[in-house]
Amino acid sequence: MSEPLTVATDGVVVEELPPDAAERVSRRSQEWFAQARWLLFSFDGRIDRRTFLLCGFLVYAVPLSVVGLVLLLLDPSVAAIGTPFSGALTDGALIVGLILGLPILMWINLAVTFKRLHDFGAALGMFLTLSAIGLIPYLGTVASLVVLFRPGDSGPNIYGNGPGWRPSNEPLERANSSVLSLR
């Protein structure tokens, strides 16, 4: 077995790391990125209510906060209510931001919503129904709350064994994967 790696600064030993420390950190970061990629971009699997709520917060609140902070840094008059916007952010930059950001946010929203619908055995049919109801004033809020608060199936369904990410080497058992569900 190889000797532990010694990290030294100016001749002073700071820490002795085991020889496989870098490999473990690399595996953890790869696992984390794989989970994030699955959560945000894949339509397979199931997520629970808490994860759905957290994704909604991260997908909408964080980018909007960043945009707000950038606007404040570019033009502090944005913070004053009732004053006209001086135009530090040009229309071209806004259009480019929308062209680049909107499709990504829409894809993430669809992927997370479908995984949440999969948690209680629903899919495309329920999504289309809730989307149509969402266009009706006041009922749209109720449709969103159904997706958020309806409990998921306690056991396996056709979309997986239960909420959560599974490593690629763990098989995902499906009850009847050849059937396309439109519930």
N, C-alpha and C positions, 0 to 999 in steps of 0.2 A: 504494500500500500504506500502511496506517496505521502510526503510530509505535508503538514498543514501550511497554508499560505500565510506569510507574515506581512502585514500591512505596516509600513514604517513611514514616518514623516520626520525629516531632519534627524535621522538616526534613532528616533525614539519609537519603540514598538507600540503601535496603537491597539492592534487586535490580531489574534491568530484565527484565521478562518479555516474551517475544514476544507479539504480539497474539493469536495463536491458542492460547495456553497454557491458558486456562480451557476452551476448547472441547475440547482434547485430554484434559484431566483428566476432563471430563464424559463424553466418549466412552469412556474407559477404565473409569470407574466404572459406566457403563451396561453395558458389555461384561462386567465382573466380576459384576454383579448378574444379568445374563442367564445366565451360566454357572452361577452358584450356583442359580438358579431351575431350570434344566434338570437339574442334578445331583441336587438334592434332591426335586424335585416331578414331574418328567416320567418317563414309562415308556418313552420312545423312545431308541434309541441303545444304545451299548455303553460299558462302562468296564473298565479293566484291574484286575489284582489289587491293585496298589499303591493306586489310587484307592478301591477297595472297602474296603481295610483302613483307609485314612485317614478315609473317611466313617464307618465303624463307630466309630472312635475319637472323631471329632467329635460324632457323634449321641448316643453313650452316655456317654463319659468326661467330656466338658465339662459337659453339663447336671447329671450326678450330682455333679461337683466343686462346681459353683455351689450346688446344693441343700445339700451338706454344709457349705460355707462359711457359707451363710445360717443353717443350723441352729446352727453353732458360734457365730455372732454373736448369735443370739437366746437360746441356752441353752448356755453353756460346759460344763455337766455332760454334754452329749452325748459329749464326748471321753473321759470316764471310763468305762472298761469295767466293766460289772456294776452301774452305778447306774441307777435307773429314770429314764425320760424325764419331765421335769417338765411337759411339755405346753405349751411356748412356741408351738409350731405346733399350732393347734387342728385337730380333725377336719374342720371345715368348710373350712379353708384347704387341707388335704390333698385333700379331695374335689374342690374347685374346680380345684386344680392338676392332678389326674388327669384330670378331665373336659376341661380345655383342652389339656393336654400330651400325653396318651396318643394321641389320634387323629392328631395331627401327627407324633409319633414313629413311629407305625405306618405312616402314609403314606410318610414318608421311607424307612423301612426297606424297605417293599415296592418303592418306586421304584428304590432303589439295588440291591436284590437282583435285580430283574428285568433291570436294565441289565447286571449282572454275568453273569446267565444268558444274556443275549443275546450276550455276548462269545464264548461257545463254542456258539452256535447253539441253545440250549435256551430254553424259555419256560414256559408254564403247566403242561404235563405234568410236567416236571422239578421245578418248584416244588412242585406238589402231592405228588409222590413224596418229595422231600426233607423237606417239612413233615411227612408221615406218619412217615417214618423218625425225624425229630427228636423225636417223642413217645416213642420207645423209649429208655430209659435207656442211656447210654454210646454208642449208635449215633447219637444226635442230634449229639454232638460230631463224629463222623466225617462226618456229612452237612454240617455247617458247614464243616469243613475241605476237603471236596470243592469247595464253591463258592469258597472262598478260594484254594486252591492249584492247581486245574485250570487249565492254560494255555488262553488264548483262541485262536480261529481266527486264523491268521496273515494271512489275506487277507479279502476281503469275504465276508459271509454275508447272509442275508435281512434282518438287522437293521441293516446299515450297512457302510461301507467299512472301518472299524477303530475301536478304542476312542477315545473323546474327543468333545469338544463341537465342533459346527460352527456357525458363525454362520448366522443365519436366511436370509441371502441366498445361501448355498452349498447347492446341491441335494444331498440325500442319496440316493444311488443304492441301490436295493433290487433284489435279484436277482429276486424274485417276490413283490411286495407284496400280491397278491390272495389269497395262500394263508395261512391261519391255521395256525401251527405249534403242535402240541401235544406236541412231542418232549420 
